[in-house]
Amino acid sequence: MNKSQLLVNALLLGSAVIAQGSFVCFADNKDVAKDADKAVTVASTSHTVSVGTTPFGRHLEPILKAVNANPQQRKQITELMEEFRPKVVPLKEKYKETQVQFLSAMETGRSPEEIMLKQVEMNGLYARIINEYCAMHLKVRKLLTPSQCVSYEKYRSSQGWLR
């Protein structure tokens, strides 16, 4: 195996690990998160990549129930989630797009530099997604009582969000 093939194999492995991590972060539930390695699918002919396909806001109602939110908190937390939707959804879409480009570049034998640039772009998008979710979680916590924060963190932990 030559240097170029070794680099491509290493990058593919790194991409799969990153994709798996992002899937776990956005997984529908903890059972799906446990099987994340099965959910990261790369079909070399069609370049299909499935990474964290959970619709944004899917956890809103379970969170509101977990913290026993009062009507005012329900309204505030719902508005907060809607405030973050236009920030998070485009980033997740761009991440998936970039991942397809990355895998395509690897499969078509693009230069190692080009492949690494796509990897760097994916890493940057992933960091921005995590930052947005972190900011949202911090704002949600500000709306909760201390005992509700404990319930909120238990819910987050049950979803595999505390890493």
C-alpha positions as CSV (number, residue, x, y, z in Angstrom):
1,M,0.0,0.0,0.0
2,N,1.5,3.4,-1.0
3,K,1.4,6.6,1.0
4,S,-1.5,8.0,-1.0
5,Q,-3.7,4.9,-0.4
6,L,-2.7,4.9,3.3
7,L,-3.7,8.6,3.7
8,V,-7.1,8.0,1.9
9,N,-7.8,5.0,4.2
10,A,-6.9,7.0,7.3
11,L,-9.1,9.9,6.2
12,L,-12.0,7.6,5.5
13,L,-11.7,6.1,9.0
14,G,-11.5,9.6,10.5
15,S,-14.6,10.7,8.6
16,A,-16.6,7.7,9.7
17,V,-15.7,8.3,13.3
18,I,-16.7,12.0,13.1
19,A,-19.9,11.0,11.3
20,Q,-20.7,8.4,13.9
21,G,-20.1,11.0,16.7
22,S,-22.4,13.5,15.1
23,F,-25.1,10.8,14.6
24,V,-24.9,9.9,18.3
25,C,-25.3,13.6,19.2
26,F,-28.4,14.0,17.1
27,A,-29.8,10.4,17.5
28,D,-33.5,9.8,17.8
29,N,-33.1,7.8,20.9
30,K,-30.6,6.1,23.0
31,D,-31.2,2.7,21.3
32,V,-30.4,4.2,17.9
33,A,-27.4,6.0,19.4
34,K,-26.0,2.6,20.6
35,D,-26.3,1.3,17.1
36,A,-24.8,4.4,15.4
37,D,-22.1,2.4,13.7
38,K,-24.9,0.6,11.8
39,A,-26.6,3.9,10.9
40,V,-23.5,5.5,9.3
41,T,-24.0,4.3,5.8
42,V,-21.8,5.1,2.8
43,A,-22.8,3.6,-0.5
44,S,-19.8,4.0,-2.8
45,T,-21.9,4.1,-5.9
46,S,-24.5,6.6,-4.9
47,H,-22.6,8.5,-2.2
48,T,-25.5,8.2,0.3
49,V,-24.6,9.3,3.7
50,S,-27.0,9.1,6.7
51,V,-25.9,11.1,9.6
52,G,-28.2,12.2,12.4
53,T,-31.4,12.5,10.4
54,T,-33.5,13.5,13.5
55,P,-35.7,16.5,12.7
56,F,-34.7,19.6,14.7
57,G,-37.0,20.1,17.6
58,R,-38.1,16.4,17.9
59,H,-37.1,16.4,21.6
60,L,-39.1,19.5,22.5
61,E,-42.2,17.8,23.9
62,P,-40.3,15.0,25.8
63,I,-38.1,17.7,27.4
64,L,-41.1,19.8,28.4
65,K,-42.6,16.7,30.0
66,A,-39.3,15.6,31.7
67,V,-38.9,19.0,33.4
68,N,-42.7,19.4,34.1
69,A,-42.7,22.8,32.5
70,N,-45.4,25.3,33.4
71,P,-47.3,27.0,30.6
72,Q,-45.0,30.1,30.6
73,Q,-41.9,27.9,30.4
74,R,-43.5,25.8,27.6
75,K,-44.0,28.9,25.6
76,Q,-40.5,30.3,26.3
77,I,-38.7,27.0,25.6
78,T,-40.7,26.5,22.4
79,E,-39.8,30.0,21.2
80,L,-36.1,29.4,22.1
81,M,-36.1,26.2,20.0
82,E,-37.6,28.0,17.1
83,E,-35.0,30.7,17.5
84,F,-32.2,28.1,17.0
85,R,-33.9,26.2,14.1
86,P,-32.7,28.6,11.4
87,K,-29.1,28.4,12.8
88,V,-28.9,24.6,13.3
89,V,-30.8,23.1,10.3
90,P,-28.7,24.8,7.6
91,L,-25.5,23.8,9.4
92,K,-26.6,20.1,9.5
93,E,-27.5,20.2,5.9
94,K,-24.2,21.8,4.9
95,Y,-22.3,19.2,7.0
96,K,-24.1,16.3,5.2
97,E,-23.3,18.0,1.8
98,T,-19.7,18.5,2.6
99,Q,-19.4,14.9,3.8
100,V,-20.7,13.6,0.5
101,Q,-18.1,15.8,-1.3
102,F,-15.4,14.5,1.0
103,L,-16.2,10.9,0.3
104,S,-16.5,11.6,-3.4
105,A,-13.1,13.2,-3.4
106,M,-11.6,10.1,-1.7
107,E,-13.3,7.7,-4.0
108,T,-12.3,9.6,-7.2
109,G,-8.6,9.8,-6.2
110,R,-8.5,13.6,-5.6
111,S,-5.3,15.0,-4.1
112,P,-4.6,14.5,-0.4
113,E,-4.7,18.3,0.0
114,E,-8.1,18.5,-1.5
115,I,-9.4,15.7,0.7
116,M,-7.9,17.3,3.8
117,L,-9.5,20.6,3.0
118,K,-12.9,18.9,3.0
119,Q,-12.1,17.1,6.3
120,V,-11.2,20.5,7.8
121,E,-14.5,22.0,6.5
122,M,-16.5,19.1,8.0
123,N,-14.7,19.6,11.4
124,G,-15.5,23.3,11.3
125,L,-19.2,22.7,10.6
126,Y,-19.4,20.0,13.3
127,A,-17.9,22.4,15.8
128,R,-20.4,25.1,14.8
129,I,-23.3,22.7,15.2
130,I,-22.2,21.6,18.7
131,N,-21.7,25.3,19.7
132,E,-25.2,26.1,18.6
133,Y,-26.7,23.2,20.6
134,C,-24.6,24.1,23.6
135,A,-25.8,27.7,23.5
136,M,-29.4,26.5,23.2
137,H,-29.0,24.1,26.1
138,L,-27.5,26.9,28.3
139,K,-30.5,29.2,27.4
140,V,-33.0,26.5,28.2
141,R,-31.3,26.0,31.6
142,K,-31.8,29.7,32.4
143,L,-35.5,29.2,32.1
144,L,-35.6,26.3,34.5
145,T,-35.6,26.0,38.3
146,P,-32.7,24.2,39.9
147,S,-34.8,21.0,40.3
148,Q,-35.9,21.2,36.7
149,C,-32.3,21.6,35.6
150,V,-31.6,18.2,37.3
151,S,-34.5,16.6,35.3
152,Y,-33.3,18.3,32.1
153,E,-29.8,17.0,32.6
154,K,-31.1,13.5,33.3
155,Y,-33.1,13.6,30.0
156,R,-30.0,14.9,28.1
157,S,-27.9,12.1,29.6
158,S,-30.5,9.5,28.7
159,Q,-30.2,10.7,25.1
160,G,-26.4,10.5,25.1
161,W,-26.0,14.2,24.9
162,L,-23.5,14.6,27.8
163,R,-20.1,13.9,26.3
